[in-house]
């Protein structure tokens, strides 16, 4: 694999090679130096994100559907299709992993909260759980009326997509902060760090930007040709990405017209810097 990092490119740079099954989940450490992957080959991969070198392959007894790295990069959390959550020490992956058990059925996502003593997960049992790693027990639980499709963790806020609804919950109490209905089945939603709005997408191929206070859809874009399954904001909030079953990842400017990143090099890319989105096959 060639080096992975590059400043403002969007070009294919390299490949993480090693899995022997479909990859279900990917995460990058906060500083961008490490990567984690979860796959249908019953393993989680731990990688040097700069070189693409696999640092460890962590065996499981089921499909690894979720991976998450702690903010300091010292721990890797996995969630499997057989309801088990495991936490590995990335500094010594041979050490015995921690285990959290409580979901019924597949764990669809598990992630750390800002205080690494606590984490949160959701599963096909339509339940969101908060865990205390120190006693390995669930300390709070939320049961939703429909299948949960996506969940993202921001400081103090859980953004959860289920049915045609996006709801924001307080991470400490699981109290509902806001809840909005969208025109379609929503697969994922990503909250801007300023917490004034979020973007979401789903089965109608559209990306929606929604004001949190009012629930009003302020922007709508339809450039994908398939259902949207995942969205994510860059840490600085300038760009968000959408991934679709049409085989593309599209990068969108949060504020159209800003000179930023890919939009600083109009001579290199087949679009003008004023356009909002670019795509990667």
C-alpha positions as CSV (number, residue, x, y, z in Angstrom):
1,X,0.0,0.0,0.0
2,X,1.2,3.5,-0.7
3,X,1.1,6.3,1.8
4,X,-2.5,7.2,2.8
5,X,-2.1,10.8,3.9
6,X,-2.1,13.8,1.5
7,X,-3.0,17.4,1.7
8,X,-6.0,18.4,-0.4
9,X,-6.2,15.8,-3.0
10,X,-9.2,13.5,-3.1
11,X,-7.1,11.1,-5.2
12,X,-6.8,7.4,-4.5
13,X,-3.6,7.0,-2.5
14,X,-3.5,3.4,-1.2
15,X,-5.4,0.4,0.0
16,X,-5.6,-1.4,3.4
17,X,-5.2,-5.0,2.3
18,X,-5.8,-8.0,4.5
19,X,-9.5,-8.7,5.1
20,X,-11.1,-11.7,3.5
21,X,-14.7,-10.6,3.8
22,X,-16.9,-7.5,3.4
23,X,-15.9,-4.6,5.6
24,X,-18.7,-3.3,7.8
25,X,-17.1,-0.5,9.7
26,X,-14.1,1.9,9.6
27,X,-12.8,4.4,12.1
28,X,-9.8,6.8,12.2
29,X,-8.1,8.0,15.3
30,X,-8.5,11.7,16.4
31,X,-5.0,12.5,15.3
32,X,-5.3,10.6,12.0
33,X,-2.4,8.3,12.6
34,X,-4.4,5.0,13.3
35,X,-7.2,3.3,11.6
36,X,-9.5,0.4,12.6
37,X,-11.7,-1.9,10.4
38,X,-14.4,-4.5,11.2
39,X,-15.3,-7.2,8.7
40,X,-17.3,-10.3,7.8
41,X,-14.2,-12.5,8.1
42,X,-14.7,-12.4,11.9
43,X,-11.7,-10.0,12.4
44,X,-11.0,-6.4,13.3
45,X,-8.0,-4.8,11.7
46,X,-5.8,-2.2,13.4
47,X,-3.7,-0.2,11.0
48,X,-1.0,2.5,10.6
49,X,-3.1,5.1,8.7
50,X,0.0,6.8,7.2
51,X,1.4,3.7,5.6
52,X,-1.5,1.3,5.3
53,X,0.5,-1.3,7.4
54,X,-1.7,-3.7,9.4
55,X,-0.5,-3.6,13.0
56,X,-2.8,-6.3,14.3
57,X,-5.6,-8.6,13.3
58,X,-8.0,-9.3,16.2
59,X,-10.0,-12.5,16.0
60,X,-13.7,-12.7,16.9
61,X,-16.3,-15.4,16.9
62,X,-18.8,-13.4,14.7
63,X,-19.0,-10.7,12.1
64,X,-17.4,-7.4,13.4
65,X,-20.1,-4.8,12.6
66,X,-18.7,-1.9,14.5
67,X,-15.3,-0.5,15.3
68,X,-14.4,2.7,17.3
69,X,-11.1,4.1,18.5
70,X,-10.9,6.1,21.7
71,X,-9.9,9.8,21.3
72,X,-6.3,9.0,22.6
73,X,-6.1,6.0,20.3
74,X,-5.2,3.7,23.2
75,X,-8.4,1.5,23.0
76,X,-10.3,-0.1,20.2
77,X,-14.0,-1.1,20.7
78,X,-15.7,-3.7,18.5
79,X,-19.4,-4.8,18.3
80,X,-20.3,-8.1,16.7
81,X,-23.3,-9.9,15.2
82,X,-23.6,-12.1,18.3
83,X,-24.3,-9.2,20.7
84,X,-20.8,-8.9,22.2
85,X,-18.8,-5.7,22.7
86,X,-15.1,-6.0,23.2
87,X,-12.5,-3.4,24.1
88,X,-8.8,-3.9,23.2
89,X,-5.7,-2.1,24.3
90,X,-4.0,-0.9,21.1
91,X,-0.7,-0.5,22.9
92,X,-0.7,-4.3,23.5
93,X,-3.3,-6.2,21.5
94,X,-2.2,-9.5,23.1
95,X,-3.8,-8.4,26.4
96,X,-7.2,-9.9,27.4
97,X,-10.0,-7.7,26.0
98,X,-12.8,-6.3,28.1
99,X,-16.3,-7.6,27.3
100,X,-19.7,-6.0,27.6
101,X,-22.8,-8.2,27.3
102,X,-26.4,-7.0,27.3
103,X,-27.8,-6.6,23.8
104,X,-30.0,-9.2,22.2
105,X,-28.9,-9.8,18.7
106,X,-26.4,-7.9,16.6
107,X,-24.5,-4.9,18.0
108,X,-24.8,-2.4,15.1
109,X,-22.6,0.3,16.6
110,X,-20.6,0.9,19.8
111,X,-18.5,4.1,20.6
112,X,-16.6,5.8,23.4
113,X,-17.9,8.8,25.2
114,X,-15.5,11.7,25.9
115,X,-14.7,10.1,29.3
116,X,-13.3,6.8,28.2
117,X,-14.8,5.1,31.3
118,X,-18.1,5.2,29.5
119,X,-19.4,4.1,26.1
120,X,-22.6,3.8,24.2
121,X,-24.0,1.2,21.8
122,X,-27.1,0.3,19.9
123,X,-28.3,-3.0,18.4
124,X,-30.9,-4.7,16.3
125,X,-32.9,-5.1,19.6
126,X,-33.9,-1.4,19.0
127,X,-32.1,-0.5,22.2
128,X,-29.4,2.1,23.0
129,X,-27.3,1.3,26.1
130,X,-24.8,3.3,28.1
131,X,-22.0,1.3,29.7
132,X,-19.6,1.8,32.6
133,X,-16.4,0.1,31.7
134,X,-15.2,0.0,35.3
135,X,-18.0,-2.5,36.4
136,X,-18.8,-3.7,32.9
137,X,-22.5,-3.0,33.3
138,X,-25.2,-1.1,31.4
139,X,-26.1,1.9,33.5
140,X,-28.8,3.4,31.2
141,X,-31.0,2.1,28.4
142,X,-33.3,3.5,25.8
143,X,-35.8,1.4,23.9
144,X,-37.1,2.9,20.6
145,X,-40.2,1.9,18.7
146,X,-38.4,1.3,15.4
147,X,-35.2,-0.2,14.1
148,X,-32.2,2.2,14.7
149,X,-30.3,2.8,11.6
150,X,-27.6,5.2,12.7
151,X,-26.1,6.8,15.8
152,X,-23.3,9.4,16.2
153,X,-21.7,10.7,19.4
154,X,-20.9,14.4,19.8
155,X,-19.9,16.2,23.0
156,X,-23.0,15.7,25.2
157,X,-25.3,14.7,22.4
158,X,-26.3,11.4,20.7
159,X,-27.7,11.9,17.2
160,X,-29.9,8.9,16.4
161,X,-31.7,8.0,13.1
162,X,-34.6,5.6,13.2
163,X,-37.5,5.2,10.9
164,X,-38.0,8.6,9.3
165,X,-37.0,10.4,12.5
166,X,-33.8,12.0,13.7
167,X,-33.6,12.6,17.5
168,X,-31.0,14.2,19.6
169,X,-30.5,12.8,23.2
170,X,-28.5,14.0,26.1
171,X,-25.7,11.5,26.6
172,X,-25.9,11.6,30.4
173,X,-29.7,11.3,31.0
174,X,-30.9,10.0,27.6
175,X,-33.5,12.8,27.7
176,X,-34.8,13.8,24.3
177,X,-33.4,17.3,23.3
178,X,-35.0,17.5,19.9
179,X,-36.9,15.2,17.5
180,X,-37.7,15.8,13.9
181,X,-39.5,13.8,11.2
182,X,-38.0,13.7,7.7
183,X,-39.7,12.9,4.3
184,X,-38.0,9.5,4.0
185,X,-36.5,6.6,5.9
186,X,-33.3,8.0,7.4
187,X,-30.2,5.8,7.6
188,X,-27.8,8.2,9.3
189,X,-27.4,11.8,10.6
190,X,-24.3,13.9,11.5
191,X,-24.4,16.8,13.9
192,X,-22.3,19.9,13.2
193,X,-20.0,20.7,16.1
194,X,-21.7,24.1,16.7
195,X,-24.9,22.1,17.3
196,X,-27.1,24.4,15.3
197,X,-28.0,21.9,12.6
198,X,-27.3,18.4,11.3
199,X,-27.2,16.7,7.9
200,X,-29.0,13.4,7.2
201,X,-29.8,11.1,4.4
202,X,-31.6,7.9,3.5
203,X,-33.7,6.0,1.1
204,X,-34.8,8.9,-1.2
205,X,-31.1,9.6,-2.3
206,X,-31.2,13.1,-0.9
207,X,-29.0,14.9,1.7
208,X,-31.0,17.2,4.0
209,X,-29.6,19.9,6.3
210,X,-31.9,20.5,9.2
211,X,-32.0,23.4,11.8
212,X,-32.1,21.9,15.2
213,X,-34.2,24.6,17.0
214,X,-37.0,24.6,14.4
215,X,-36.7,21.2,12.6
216,X,-36.9,23.1,9.3
217,X,-35.1,21.6,6.3
218,X,-32.8,24.5,5.2
219,X,-31.0,22.8,2.3
220,X,-31.7,19.7,0.2
221,X,-29.3,18.1,-2.4
222,X,-29.9,15.2,-4.7
223,X,-26.7,14.0,-6.4
224,X,-26.5,10.4,-5.4
225,X,-28.1,7.7,-7.4
226,X,-28.7,5.3,-4.6
227,X,-29.7,5.2,-0.9
228,X,-27.4,7.2,1.4
229,X,-26.1,5.0,4.3
230,X,-23.6,7.2,6.1
231,X,-22.6,10.8,6.7
232,X,-19.8,12.5,8.7
233,X,-18.6,16.0,9.3
234,X,-14.9,17.0,9.3
235,X,-13.7,18.0,12.8
236,X,-13.7,21.7,11.8
237,X,-17.2,21.5,10.3
238,X,-16.2,22.9,6.9
239,X,-17.0,19.8,5.0
240,X,-19.3,16.8,5.3
241,X,-19.2,13.5,3.5
242,X,-22.0,11.2,2.3
243,X,-21.6,7.6,1.3
244,X,-24.1,5.8,-0.9
245,X,-24.9,2.4,-2.4
246,X,-24.3,4.0,-5.8
247,X,-20.6,3.4,-5.1
248,X,-19.6,7.0,-4.5
249,X,-18.5,9.2,-1.5
250,X,-19.5,12.8,-2.0
251,X,-17.8,15.7,-0.2
252,X,-19.9,18.8,0.4
253,X,-19.0,22.3,1.5
254,X,-20.9,23.2,4.6
255,X,-20.9,26.8,3.5
256,X,-20.8,27.1,-0.3
257,X,-18.1,29.4,-1.7
258,X,-15.5,29.0,1.1
259,X,-12.0,28.6,0.0
260,X,-11.0,25.4,1.7
261,X,-9.3,22.0,1.1
262,X,-10.2,20.5,-2.3
263,X,-11.8,23.8,-3.3
264,X,-8.4,25.6,-3.1
265,X,-7.2,23.8,-6.3
266,X,-9.7,24.5,-9.1
267,X,-6.9,23.8,-11.6
268,X,-6.6,20.2,-10.4
269,X,-10.2,19.2,-10.3
270,X,-13.0,19.2,-12.9
271,X,-15.2,21.7,-11.1
272,X,-15.1,25.3,-10.0
273,X,-14.3,26.3,-6.4
274,X,-17.9,27.7,-6.1
275,X,-19.5,24.3,-6.5
276,X,-20.6,22.7,-3.3
277,X,-19.8,19.1,-3.8
278,X,-17.2,16.7,-5.2
279,X,-17.3,13.0,-5.5
280,X,-15.0,10.0,-5.1
281,X,-15.6,6.7,-6.9
